[in-house]
Amino acid sequence: MFLDFCYLVRRSILNEATLDVIDTTVDRFHQEHTIFITSGMHVHLSLPCQHAMVHYRELIELFGAPNGLCSSITESKHIRAVKDFVR
């Protein structure tokens, strides 16, 4: 389900039907990821990236399709800038 979500939001063109599928995928992910808690693998799962999934539809409606944009792009730029400065 998480990969389904990733592939859906990386599309260049997103229509209303795709946004509905994204919502369904996010809901299903949040329902079914609890297996990790109930099986005892993790006590609590609340990662920022998992929470951010909830806001994708609203942000896509406001700003358009992310066209494959990944949040790790800004992280890698930040790390490079900080490490180069420190060196």
C-alpha positions as a Markdown table, in Angstrom:
| # | Residue | x | y | z |
|---|---|---|---|---|
| 1 | Met | 0.0 | 0.0 | 0.0 |
| 2 | Phe | 2.8 | 2.4 | 0.8 |
| 3 | Leu | 4.4 | 1.8 | -2.6 |
| 4 | Asp | 1.0 | 2.2 | -4.3 |
| 5 | Phe | 0.7 | 5.6 | -2.7 |
| 6 | Cys | 4.3 | 6.5 | -3.8 |
| 7 | Tyr | 3.6 | 5.6 | -7.4 |
| 8 | Leu | 0.3 | 7.4 | -7.4 |
| 9 | Val | 1.5 | 10.7 | -6.1 |
| 10 | Arg | 4.5 | 10.7 | -8.5 |
| 11 | Arg | 2.3 | 10.9 | -11.6 |
| 12 | Ser | 2.7 | 14.0 | -13.7 |
| 13 | Ile | -1.1 | 14.3 | -14.2 |
| 14 | Leu | -3.5 | 13.7 | -11.4 |
| 15 | Asn | -7.3 | 13.8 | -11.8 |
| 16 | Glu | -10.1 | 13.5 | -9.3 |
| 17 | Ala | -10.3 | 9.7 | -9.7 |
| 18 | Thr | -6.6 | 9.4 | -9.0 |
| 19 | Leu | -7.0 | 11.6 | -5.9 |
| 20 | Asp | -9.8 | 9.4 | -4.7 |
| 21 | Val | -7.6 | 6.3 | -5.1 |
| 22 | Ile | -4.8 | 8.1 | -3.2 |
| 23 | Asp | -7.2 | 8.8 | -0.3 |
| 24 | Thr | -8.3 | 5.2 | -0.3 |
| 25 | Thr | -4.7 | 4.0 | -0.3 |
| 26 | Val | -3.8 | 6.2 | 2.6 |
| 27 | Asp | -6.8 | 5.1 | 4.6 |
| 28 | Arg | -6.0 | 1.5 | 3.9 |
| 29 | Phe | -2.3 | 2.0 | 4.8 |
| 30 | His | -3.2 | 3.5 | 8.2 |
| 31 | Gln | -5.7 | 0.7 | 8.9 |
| 32 | Glu | -3.4 | -2.1 | 8.0 |
| 33 | His | 0.0 | -0.8 | 9.4 |
| 34 | Thr | -1.3 | -1.5 | 12.9 |
| 35 | Ile | -0.3 | -5.2 | 12.3 |
| 36 | Phe | 3.2 | -4.1 | 13.3 |
| 37 | Ile | 1.9 | -2.9 | 16.7 |
| 38 | Thr | -0.5 | -5.8 | 17.4 |
| 39 | Ser | 2.2 | -8.4 | 16.5 |
| 40 | Gly | 4.6 | -6.7 | 19.0 |
| 41 | Met | 7.2 | -5.6 | 16.4 |
| 42 | His | 6.7 | -2.0 | 17.3 |
| 43 | Val | 5.0 | -0.3 | 20.3 |
| 44 | His | 4.1 | 2.9 | 18.4 |
| 45 | Leu | 4.3 | 3.9 | 14.7 |
| 46 | Ser | 4.2 | 7.5 | 14.0 |
| 47 | Leu | 6.7 | 8.7 | 11.5 |
| 48 | Pro | 6.6 | 12.2 | 9.9 |
| 49 | Cys | 6.5 | 10.7 | 6.4 |
| 50 | Gln | 3.6 | 8.5 | 7.2 |
| 51 | His | 1.7 | 11.4 | 8.7 |
| 52 | Ala | 2.5 | 13.6 | 5.7 |
| 53 | Met | 0.6 | 11.2 | 3.5 |
| 54 | Val | -2.6 | 12.4 | 5.0 |
| 55 | His | -2.0 | 15.9 | 3.6 |
| 56 | Tyr | -1.0 | 15.0 | 0.0 |
| 57 | Arg | -4.4 | 15.4 | -1.5 |
| 58 | Glu | -5.0 | 18.9 | -0.1 |
| 59 | Leu | -1.5 | 20.0 | -1.2 |
| 60 | Ile | -2.0 | 18.5 | -4.7 |
| 61 | Glu | -5.3 | 20.4 | -5.0 |
| 62 | Leu | -3.6 | 23.6 | -3.8 |
| 63 | Phe | -0.3 | 23.4 | -5.7 |
| 64 | Gly | -0.7 | 20.8 | -8.4 |
| 65 | Ala | 1.0 | 17.5 | -9.1 |
| 66 | Pro | 4.5 | 17.1 | -7.5 |
| 67 | Asn | 5.8 | 15.5 | -10.7 |
| 68 | Gly | 8.1 | 13.0 | -8.8 |
| 69 | Leu | 9.3 | 15.6 | -6.3 |
| 70 | Cys | 10.7 | 13.8 | -3.3 |
| 71 | Ser | 11.2 | 15.4 | 0.2 |
| 72 | Ser | 14.7 | 13.8 | 0.4 |
| 73 | Ile | 15.9 | 16.4 | -2.3 |
| 74 | Thr | 15.8 | 19.2 | 0.2 |
| 75 | Glu | 17.3 | 17.0 | 2.9 |
| 76 | Ser | 20.3 | 16.1 | 0.8 |
| 77 | Lys | 20.8 | 19.7 | -0.1 |
| 78 | His | 20.6 | 20.7 | 3.5 |
| 79 | Ile | 23.1 | 18.0 | 4.6 |
| 80 | Arg | 25.5 | 19.0 | 1.8 |
| 81 | Ala | 25.3 | 22.7 | 2.7 |
| 82 | Val | 25.9 | 22.0 | 6.5 |
| 83 | Lys | 28.7 | 19.5 | 6.0 |
| 84 | Asp | 30.5 | 21.7 | 3.5 |
| 85 | Phe | 30.2 | 24.6 | 5.8 |
| 86 | Val | 31.5 | 22.7 | 8.8 |
| 87 | Arg | 34.5 | 21.3 | 6.8 |
